[in-house]
Amino acid sequence: MTVTTNAAGSGSPPPPEPGLTPAEVIARAEAIAPALVARQAETEQRTYYAQDTHEEFSRAGFYRILVPRRYGGYEFGIDTFLRVSMALARGCPSTGWMFCLGATHALPAASLFSEAAQAELFGGGDFVCPATIVPSGSAERVADGGWLLNGTWNYCSGSPYATHFMGHIPVPGADGEPAAPMLFIAPRSEFHRLDDWGGHLGLKGSGSHSVVIDDGRIPAHFALPGTHMSEVDVAAGTPGSRLHGNPEYGGGPLSFMVLEVASLAVGMAQGALDAYEELMLSRTTLFPPMVTRAEDPDYQFWYGEAAGMIATAEAAVLQAVRQWQELCAQGPGAFTREQDLRIATICREVIRLCWHAVEGQLFPTAGSSAVRHGERIERIWRDLSTLHSHAGIGVFLSSVTTRELARARFGVK
C-alpha cells in the first residue's frame, strides 16, 4: 500500500480519493439530495435510508469527512461536514439526520480518545458511530483492566449501518461517592440493534433505533471514566489536537453537537421552502382574480417572510461554525466553557427561526392538499416538529444552557 506522511510525521494510508476537495464533496451531496426527495416515503417505511444510498454515501466519501488523515480519512473540517448534512436534510430530513448523527462522532472520537484507541477505531476506514448522551446500563471492571458492559440505549440515530457505538454509562464512585458518567465506544461486534423505531411523529426514517449490549467487552482505552461528552473542558487541549496537529480536534464538544442539529434544521427548512416555491408556481389563488400564487400579494408576503427567516438562520449557523473554527485555531485556552455555551445559544436561535418559518408561515398557508399525510411540506413539518421538541433542544438548550451561559459569564457557581 502506498502511504503518505501526515503532519505528525508518521506513515498513514491515503483516503480512497487523495485529490478530493471539500468543494467537490459538498457538490456531491447537493447532487444526491434531489433524488432523496422521491424516496422519503420508503425511507420512513423502512425506518432508515436504503442500502444503496448508504453505499453511495460511502463512495462519495461522506463517512470519512471527519476521520483524521492519519487513518485514511479526509479531515476536511466541520464546515464541510455540516454543509453536506444540510444538503442531505434539504432533500430528506430523515436521511440527513441519520447520516449526520451517525458520521459526526468521528470528531469526538478523534478528539478525546488516545492514539492507541484511535488506531483501532478508525482502522476500518468508514466510521459510522451513533451516540447518546443519557447515561444508561452498568459497567464493571474485568481482570485485564477492560470493561464488561450491559444496557440498552435509546435514540441511537444512524444505528442501521453503524460500525461503532458511543455511549455513556454510570460508574459507581469509590467509598460511597455518587456515580459518575463514563464515555465509551463499543465496536459493532459488541452490540445489536432493536427494531423499535418508526412510531414517532417525525423523523421516522432516521434510523434512531435502540442499541443493546449484553455482556459486551471493551478494552480500557475505549473508555473514559468520569467523562461526559457535553461537559468536557477543552481549554487545556485534547489528545486529538496534540496527536493530529489539527486544532479542530480540540473544539468545544457541546457547541459542536448543537451545530449539527442547527444545520439539520436549516436544511429541513430549506426543503420546505423548495416545496412551497413549487406550489407558488403551480397553484392558483382560490378567489378572483385567479392568478398564480407567485402573483398574489399575500403569498408573496408569506414566502418572503419565510425565506428571510431561513436565510437568516443559514447565515447565523454558518457564522457560528466560523466562530467555532476560529476559537479552535487560537489554541488551548481560547475555547472556554463560556464560548462553548455562547455558540450553543446561537444554535438555539437558528432552530427557533427555522421552526417559526415552517410552522408559522409555510405550513399553514400551503393549503390543505399540500399538507395531507405524505406530502413533502407535511412530512417536513413533522420532522422539524420532532427536532424542535427534542429534549436536548426544548429543555437543555432552551433553558439549562441559557442559564449556564449567564453563570459562566458572571462566575456564578
Residue, then its C-alpha position, 0 to 999 in steps of 0.5 A: m500500500t502506498v502511504t503518505t506522511n501526515a503532519a505528525g510525521s508518521g506513515s498513514p494510508p491515503p483516503p480512497e480519493p487523495g485529490l478530493t476537495p471539500a468543494e467537490v464533496i459538498a457538490r456531491a451531496e447537493a447532487i444526491a439530495p434531489a433524488l432523496v426527495a422521491r424516496q422519503a416515503e420508503t425511507e420512513q417505511r423502512t425506518y432508515y435510508a436504503q442500502d444503496t444510498h448508504e453505499e453511495f454515501s460511502r463512495a462519495g466519501f461522506y463517512r470519512i469527512l471527519v476521520p483524521r488523515r492519519y487513518g485514511g480519512y479526509e479531515f476536511g473540517i466541520d464546515t464541510f461536514l455540516r454543509v453536506s448534512m444540510a444538503l442531505a436534510r434539504g432533500c430528506p430530513s430523515t436521511g440527513w439526520m441519520f447520516c449526520l448523527g451517525a458520521t459526526h462522532a468521528l470528531p469526538a472520537a478523534s478528539l478525546f480518545s488516545e492514539a492507541a484507541q484511535a488506531e483501532l477505531f478508525g482502522g476500518g476506514d468508514f466510521v459510522c458511530p451513533a451516540t447518546i448522551v443519557p447515561s444508561g446500563s452498568a459497567e464493571r471492571v474485568a481482570d485485564g483492566g477492560w470493561l464488561l458492559n450491559g444496557t440498552w440505549n435509546y435514540c441511537s440515530g444512524s444505528p442501521y449501518a453503524t460500525h461503532f457505538m458511543g455511549h455513556i454509562p454510570v460508574p459507581g464512585a469509590d467509598g460511597e461517592p455518587a456515580a459518575p458518567m463514563l464515555f465509551i465506544a463499543p465496536r459493532s461486534e459488541f452490540h445489536r440493534l432493536d427494531d423499535w423505531g418508526g412510531h414517532l411523529g417525525l423523523k421516522g426514517s432516521g434510523s434512531h433505533s435502540v442499541v443493546i449490549d449484553d455482556g459486551r467487552i471493551p478494552a480500557h482505552f475505549a473508555l473514559p471514566g468520569t467523562h461526559m461528552s457535553e461537559v468536557d473542558v477543552a481549554a487545556g487541549t485534547p489528545g486529538s489536537r496534540l496527536h493530529g496537529n489539527p486544532e479542530y480536534g480540540g473544539g468545544p464538544l457541546s457547541f459542536m453537537v448543537l451545530e449539527v442539529a442547527s444545520l439539520a434544521v436549516g436544511m429541513a427548512q430549506g426543503a420546505l421552502d423548495a416545496y412551497e416555491e413549487l406550489m407558488l408556481s403551480r397553484t392558483t389563488l382560490f378567489p378572483p382574480m385567479v392568478t398564480r400564487a407567485e402573483d398574489p400579494d399575500y403569498q408573496f408576503w408569506y414566502g418572503e417572510a419565510a425565506g428571510m427567516i431561513a436565510t437568516a438562520e443559514a447565515a447565523v449557523l454558518q457564522a457560528v461554525r466560523q466562530w467555532q473554527e476560529l476559537c479552535a485555531q487560537g489554541p488551548g485556552a481560547f475555547t472556554r466553557e463560556q464560548d462553548l455555551r455562547i455558540a450553543t445559544i446561537c444554535r438555539e436561535v437558528i432552530r427557533l427561526c427555522w421552526h417559526a418559518v415552517e410552522g408559522q408561515l409555510f405550513p399553514t398557508a400551503g393549503s390543505s392538499a399540500v399538507r395531507h399525510g405524505e406530502r413533502i411540506e407535511r412530512i417536513w413539518r413533522d420532522l422539524s416538529t420532532l427536532h424542535s421538541h427534542a429534549g436536548i433542544g426544548v429543555f437543555l438548550s432552551s433553558v439549562t444552557t441559557r442559564e449556564l451561559a449567564r453563570a459562566r459569564f458572571g462566575v456564578k457557581 
